[in-house]
Amino acid sequence: MASSFIDDTLFNTAANKCDALVTSYTGSSNQKIFTCNAVINTGQSLISNVKVILSSMRGIMPYSQGKYGLVIEDQGSATFAFDESHIIGGISIRSESKKTKFNRIVATFPDPSANWQLNQIEYPIAGSAEETGYLTEDGGVELVKNMDLSCTTNIYSAQDIASIALKRSRNALMVTFNSTSEALNCSVADIVSVTHSTPGWTAKPFRVQKLTLNSDGTVAISLVEHQDSIYPWSVKTEANNIPDTNLPDPFLVGVPGMPTVSESLYITKNGAGVKAKVELNWTAANDAFVNQYEIQYKEEGGTKYLHGGTVSDTDVEILDIAPKKYYFRIRAINALGASSDWVQTALIEIFGLAAKPNALTNFSAQNVSSLTILTWDQSTDIDVRIGGYIEVRHSSLTSNAGWSNSVSVGNSILNGTATVAVLPFQAGTYIVRATDSSGIQSDITSVTTLGDTVQAFSSVGIVQAQPNFPGSFDDVIKLGSIIKLEGQNNIDSWADIDSVVLFDIGDAGIDLNGTYTFSSGIDAGAVKRQQLKRHIKSIVTQPLDLVDSRSVSIDSWADWDGTNTANGDCKVYVRHTVDDPASNPTWSAWELLNVNEYNKRAFQFKAVLSVNDSAYNIEISELSVTAQEIA
């Protein structure tokens, strides 16, 4: 380009501004505010290369009166003042848009301290108060612009260019209007002021972006908002030195997080049933070159670790693990095969199939005529659903009922997957619990019913054994106002009377079952339809609750108190006839009685007491049968 096309004055002024010395950071030597370190691709057009060069100095190249000038965008004073006498017609004002307004700028520049590799700076710095403020103003929406500063090789200059570009984008009102020909006194890149009553402006500064001479002699002018406050240089924070390499020592491997260990049960695919497994989870090592993790474990007291797997994820399952106490440990391994230190857990007990099942939930009762429909959610334990069972019992108590004062009722032992039982309707408390495939019992869940029915009944008769229990006994004894099972051996068979701790149970423990037969029955006087309902109040006791007196292994004890898990039972049986019971009647076989309906005349009753362990006994304090008919 011929020198005659160059506005030397503007170029000299711009050069002086670029050569202005500024302090990069506290304690640094001075530097020129702008330098141009361009590598020009001559294959590009002239205008493209000029734009690349201008990016290094906030440069504007206006063309005026046949010459090109150079203006460094900077603070300055207005060269012309527009007011309403200059403005013809209306004024158009447009605010910033999301396309032109930013709250973060990422600038890329060649960095000599990184061997001229491309580096990036961000403005504002992530996490700074400035960033938070901008995001708040923009409703939390990130508005990001990427800048290519290929001619800027100074990190502090790059930071300055980025910060001014962002601040300018946030103060960029666009104004257009038609002016009188006096606007021709302005040039592109000039700073001008506008005074106008409609937006309430008084000498508001703008920079000229475009001037167009209209056919009627007026001038169309486009302005963009100007703010002096964004341009002064600010001292920066010293940049960190960049080492020759950022690659870490390949033999210093980051350690993973401490693993968490959880256990569960699973169903095998090979027909081996339910097994226990543990799952380990951990946070990844803070090391980009780690690509796998090794897992080991050993039991308490063991000397050798077992291999638990090598995985690329941050979790692993160890299948078919025995119920013991274990240490678990993991380490990270990188791409070169180097490994980190081990991270080991404290001693962790794995219960496996020995874990106590969860109590059944959402247990409820619905009474329908002489039946109760009991429902509950299916057990969450696999070893209850497979190989276990559900047991339902009944207590005559309406409060504080527990397993030890309950008895069986109807078909009360169900498959482990069961969620419903239909049983005879009786007042009191229904109790349910799960037992898993290892015989371990859950806590109980209970629901109380009051015995109210829609159908009214009238009494036919009642036989009540308490408090005197005048009937006959077989391996059952009466003590005061209760009956209970007696000891297995009588006193004459005791080998050493001095070794007997408690006379009630002798030297061989309690009989496992016995029978009490009622002294009288019920005679309705004639064959009639009637409902029989039994009533039992019982409690399981442990006559001699010493550790040495228990008959089973301590490993099988579900609790030290014993009675909450002991199974004692009392079942009432009935036989019936249509004959006069006083005249050589023909009696039926004995039948289990809970709530039964008959079309018979007379009934006889007996109660069978039982326990599943000779260290326990069952005491019956109330025992009766009521016959009633529809009123």
N, C-alpha and C positions, 0 to 999 in steps of 0.2 A: 504494500500500500504506500502510495506517495506521501511524503511528509506534509504536503499541503492539505491532506485530509485529516491531519491530527491537530487537535486543540491542545497546544503545548501547555497553556496555562492550567487547564484542568488536569492534565497528566502530571505536571509538576506538583500541584497541590495534593493529588492522590498519592504520589510517591512519598511526599513528606509525611503523610498520615501513616503510610505503611512502615516507614522507618522510625516512627515514634517508639521510644524505649519504655518498656513496662517491666514490672517485677513479676516473675513467674510464680514464685511462692516465697514465703517468708524465709530469708536467709540465702536466697538465690541471687545470682548475678542478673543484670538486666538483659532483656531480649527485645528484638524488634517485634512489634505487635503482629505484623504479617510478613511472611516470606512466601515466595512462589517457587515450588520445587516440582516442576511439571515435566513429565515425559509425554511429548506430543506425538500422537499418531498422525502422520502426514497424510494418511489415507482418508482421514475424516475431513469433512468440510471445514472451511475457515470459521464459520459462525459456531460450529460445534466445539472447535478447539478454544475459541475465545470464551465460550461459556464455562469450559473446564477451568481456564485460568482465572476467570472472575470469581469462581467459587472459593478461591483461597484467600480472598480479601474483602468479602461482602461488596464486590464491585458492581457498578452499574455503568454501562457504556451508552450514553445518550448521543443522538445524532441531531445536531442543531446547526443551521446556517451552513450546511455543506461540510461540516467537520464532525469527527468523532471525538468525544471527550471521555474522561474516566472520572467517576464519582465514587468515593468510598462511603457507603451508607454509615452515617455517624450522627451524633448530636449536632445541632445547629440552629440558626435563627431563620425566621420566615423572610423570604425575599419579596413576597407580595402578600397583600392582605385583601382577601375577598370579603365583601359584605353583600347585603341584599340589593345594593345599587348595581352590582356587577352581575347578579344572577338573574337570568331570564327564564321565566316560567318556574316549574317546580324543581324540587331537589330530591334525588333518589338516594336512600341510605340503606345499605345492606350490612348486616352484622356477620361475624365469623360463622362458618359452617363446620360440621364435623370433618369435611374433606380438607379444610385448610387450617383447622385449629388442632393443636397437639398438646399433650401433657407428658410426653416422653419422646426424646429424640435419640436415636442410635446413630452415631457417626463413625464411619470406617475410614481409616487413614493408614498410609505406610509408616511403620514405626521403626526408626533406625536402631532403637534399643532392643528390638526383637529381630535383628538381622534383616530389616526392611520388609518383614512379613506384615500383612495387614493386621491391624489391631482395632479395637472398638472402645469407644467411650460412650457413656450414657449420661444424659441430663434430663431431669434431676437424678441424683444418686438414689438407687433403690433403698427404700426404708427411711429416706430423709423426710424432714418436716415439709419441705417444698413439694415432694412427690405426694404426700398425704393431702396437702392443701389443694393441689391441682386436681387430684382424683375426686376429692369432695366436691369441688366446684363443678366437675363434669359428671356428677351422679355415679361415681365409681366405675365409669366406662374408660378403658384404656384407649387413648388416641395416640398411636405411635407413628413416627415418621423415620425412615431410614435415609441418611445423607451419605453421599459419596464425596469425601474430601481427598481426592487423589493427588492434589497438589500441596497438601498441608502435611508436613512431617513433624510438626511440633505438637505434642499432646496438649499443651496448655492453650495454644492457639485453637486447636480443634475443640477443646472444651468451651472456649469463648464463643466461637462461631456457633456451636450447637445451642448454647444457652440463649444467645441473642435471637437465633432463629425461632426457638420455642416461645420466648417472651413476645416477639413480634407477631407470631401467629395468634396469640391470645389478645392482642390489641390491634386489630386489623379491620376496623370499620371501613367499608368501601362507599365512596360518595361520588356521584356523577351529576352534572348539571350543565346547562348551556350558559355561557358567559358572553359578556361583551368582548369586543376585540382586544380589550386591555389584557386579556389572559395571554395574548401572544408575547407579553413581556416575560412570561414564565418559560422554563425549559423542563423537559423530563428529568426527574431526580431532584428538582428544586423542592425546598421546604416552603410551604405557604400556610397562611392561617385563614380560617373561615369563621365569620361571625354571622349567625342566623338565628332569628327568634323562634322558629318552629322547633328545632331540637334543643334550643336553649344554649347555643354555642356562643362563646365570646373568645375570639382569636384562638380557636382550637387548631393545633398544628396538624398538617397533613403533608404527605409527599406526593408530588405529581407523578402519575404513572403513564398518562397518555393525554395528548393534545390533538384535536382534529378540527381543522378549519371547515366550517359548514358553507354551503353555497350562498347562504344569506348574509355572510360576513360574521356570524356568531362563531364562537369557539366551544366545541364539546370537550369537556375536561373530566378526567377520571383521577380521583385522589384515593390514597390509602392512609389510614391513621398513622401518625408519627408520635413516638414517645421518647423524649431525650433520655429518660431515666434508665432505659435498657442498655445503653451503649457504653458507659464508662467501664473500663477494665477493672476487674476485681481480682485480688490476689488469690491464687488457687492453692489447693492442697498438694504437697509434694507427691509426685507419682512414685510408686514402688519400683525398686530396681528389678529388672527381669533377669533371672539367672540364665546361664548358658543352656540349661535344659530344665524342663518341668517334670521330666519323667522320674518317678520315685525309684528308690532302691528295690529291684525286683525280689530281693530276699527278705525285705521287711513287709510282711503281708498283714493287712488289716484284719483285726479279729471280728468275728460275728457277735451279735448280741447274745445275752444269756438266754438259753432256750426255755420256753414254758412247756410243761409236760402235762398232757391230759390223757385220761384213759377212757376206753369204752369197750363195748362188746360187739362182736360181728358174727354173722352166720357164714360158715365155711361153704365152699362150693363142692367140696369132695365128700360131703355127708358126714364130716367129723363133728358136726353140731356147732354149739356156740363156743367161741373162743374170745380171749381178751387181747386187746391191742393198745398201744400207746401212740400218741401223735405228738411230735416235737415241732414247735414253731419258734423262729428266731428272726431278728432283724438282720438284714444283709450287712456284710462288712463294708465299711466305707473305703472301698478300694476298687477302682475301675477294672483291674486286671484279674480279680477273683472270678472264677467261673464254676467252682463247685465247692461242696462242703462234705466233710467226712464225719460220720456219726458213730460213736462207740458207747457201750454201756457195760457195767459189771455189777454183780450183786454184792450186797453187804458182806464184807469179809473175804471177797474173792480177790485173787491176784492177777487174773487175766481179763482184759477187756474183750468183749464180743463186738464183732462188726455189725453196725446197725444200718449201713447203707452209705452210698456216695451219691449225692444228688446235686443238680444245678439250681433247684428251687430253694426256698427257705422253709420247707417243712418236709417231714418224712414220717412214715408209719412203720412201727415195728410190730409184726403180727405174732400171735400165739405166744405171748409172754406170760411166764409163770407168776403167780402172786407172791412177790417178795419185795424187799427193799433194794433199790438200785441207785447207782450214780450214773448220770448221763453226761456226755461231753461231746462237743463239736469243735471243728477247726475249719478254717477257710484254706482253699488251695487255689493258687493262681495259674495262669496259662503256662508258666514255666515249670510247674510242679512243686514250687516252693509252698510251704504251709505256714500258717500262723500258729500262735500259741493255742493250747486247748482252752476252751471255756467250759467249766464243769459245774453242774448243779449240785446243790446239797443232796443229802440222802432222801430219796422219795419212795414212799411205799406204794406199790401197785396192788390193789385188792383183787382185780379181775373178777372171777366168778364168786369170790368170797365177799364182794361188796354187798351191802344191804340194799334190797330193792326199794324203790321209791313207794311211798304210800299212794294208794289209789285216790283219785280226785273226782270231784263232782258226783259224790254218792248221794242219791236221793231215793225216796220211797213214794209210791203212788198206790193207794189202797183201793181195791176193786172187790166189793162183796167180801168174801172170806179169804181173799188173796192179797198179798202185797207184791207189787212189781218194783224190784230194786234195780237201779241202773247206775253205772259209773263209767268213767272214761277208761279205755283200754290201757293196760299197764305199759309204761314207757320202757320197761326193762325187757331186753330180748330173752334173757334166761328165765323170765317168768312166762313169756308168751310161748317159748319153746322149752318143754320139759318141766315147767312149773305149773302151779295151779292157784286158783282163787278159792278162798273159804269164807263162807258167810255164817255167822252165829247170831244168837239172840240172847238178850238179857232182859229180865223183868224190870230192871231199874230204868227209870226215865231220866236220871241224871247221874253223872260220874260213873257210867258203865264202862267196864274194861273187859279185856279178853278173859281174865281170871274169874269173872263172875258171869260168864256167858256159856251157853250150851248150844249144841248143834240143833238145827231146825230144818226138817225136810231134806231135800237133795241139795245139800249146802256146799259140797266140794265140786268145783267147776274147772273146766279147762282154763289154762293160763291166758287165753285170748278172750275169754268171756267178758261181756259188758252188761249182762242182764241176768237176773235170777227171779223166778216166780215162786214165792214161798207162802206158807200159811200166814194169814194176817193175825198178829198178836200185838197187844199193847206192850210198850217198852222200847228197847233200843236194839236196832240191827247193827251189827258190826262186821266189817269186811277187811280182809288183808290178803296180801299176795305172798306166796312162797315160791322161791326160785328153784331152779333145777338142782341146786346144791342143798336145798332144805332150809335156806336162810329166809327169815320172815321179815316182811315190811312192818312199819308202824301201822296201827289200826286207823280206820276211818269209820265214823258212825253217823247214824241218823235215828231220830226218835219219833215214834208214833204213839198217839194217845188211845188208840183202840176204838175210836168213834166210827160207827157204821150208819148208813142210811136206813137199813132194815132194823126194825125194833124186835127184840127177843124177850121171852119170858123164861124164867128158870124152871127146869124140870127137876134138877137135883144137883147136889154138890157133895163130893167126898174130899175131906181135908185131913191130911196126915199130921200136920203140925198142930200144937207144939209137942204132943205126947208120942207121936209115931207108934201107934198101938199094933202095927202089923208085924209080919214075920221077917227075919233077917237071914241072909246067906252071905257070909263074908262082909257084912255091914254091921256096924255097931251104933248104938244110940248113946250119946253123951249129952245130958241136959236136954236142951230143946233142939238139938241137931242130930242128923245121922251122917255117918261117913264110913269109908272103907276101913276095914280092920287090918292089923298086921298079918303078914303071910304065915308066920309060925306062932303056935301057942307057946306059953311059958314052959311047958314040959319039954319042948324040943330045943330050947336055947342051950347052946353048948357051954356058954360061960355067962352067967347072969351079971357078973361084975363088968363085963364088956359092953353091956347094953346101955346105951346112952339115954334112950327114951322108951318107957314101957309101952307107949301107944303104938310104936312101930316094930318093937321086938328087935331081933337080930338079922332079919331078912328084908326089912322094908315093908311097904304097903302092898296089899293085894291090888292087882291091876284092875280087877272088876269085882262087883258084888251086886246083889239084888235085894231090894226091899219090896215086899208084896203087901199091898193095902189090905187092911183087916176087913174092909167092907167095900161094896160096889154101889152102883146106882141102878135102881129098878124104877122104870117109868110107869109100871102098872099095866101097860099095854104096848103093843108094837106101835111106834110112832116115829115120824121124821124128827130128828133132833141133831143138834150140833154139839160135839164134844171139844172142849178146849182145855189143854193142860196148862198149869202155871208152876214155874220152878224158880226158886231164888237160891243161888249157889255161889260158892267162891272156892277157887283152888288155893290151897295153902301148902306150905313147906314145913312139915312138923319139926324137922331138925335141919335148919339152914346153915350147916357148916360145910366148908369146902371139902373136907374129908368124907362127908356123908353122901355126896352126890355120886350117882351111879354111872355117869357118862363122862367122856373125855372133856377136859376143860376147853379144848379147841372148839367144841361144839356148842359151848354156852353162848346163847344170844345176848344174855345180860346176867349180871351178878345177882339181881333180885330174884330171878327165876320165875316167879308166878306170872309175869306178863307174857311169857312165851310158852308156859306149860299148857298142855292140852289135857284138861279134865272135862268130863261130860256126864250128863245125866239124861237118859232117854226114857220116856214114859211109853209103856206098851199097854194095849187094851185087847180084851177078847169080849165077844158079844154073843147074845142068844136071842131068839124070838120066843123062847119058852119062859115059863115061870121059873125064876132062879131057885125057888125053894122046892121044886118038884123034879129032881133028876134032869136038869136041862142038858142040852147038847151045846157045848161051847165051841166057838170058832178057834182057829189058831191065833196066837198072839200077833198083833199088828202094831207098828209104830204109830204113836199118837202125837200129833202137834195140834192141828185144828182139822178134825174129821167130821163128816156128816154121815149119818146112818138112818136106816129105817128098821130099828131093832127095839127090843124091850129092855134088856138088862145088860150091864157091863161090869167087868172086873178089871183091876189095874195093877200094874207093877212098875217099878222104876229100876233101871239098870245103871249103876254108877261105875265110872271107869276113869283111869288115868293112864298116860303113856309112859310114866316113869315112876318107879316104886319109891322115889324120894319125895313124891308129892301126894297130896290127898285132896279129895273134893268134899266139901261140907255142904249139906242141904239143910236150909233153915225153913223153907216154905215149899210145900209140895201138895198140889190139889188138882182136881179135875172137876170142871163144871159142865153140866148138860143143860142145853137150852133149846127152845123151839121158837118158831116165828110167832110173835104176839098177835 
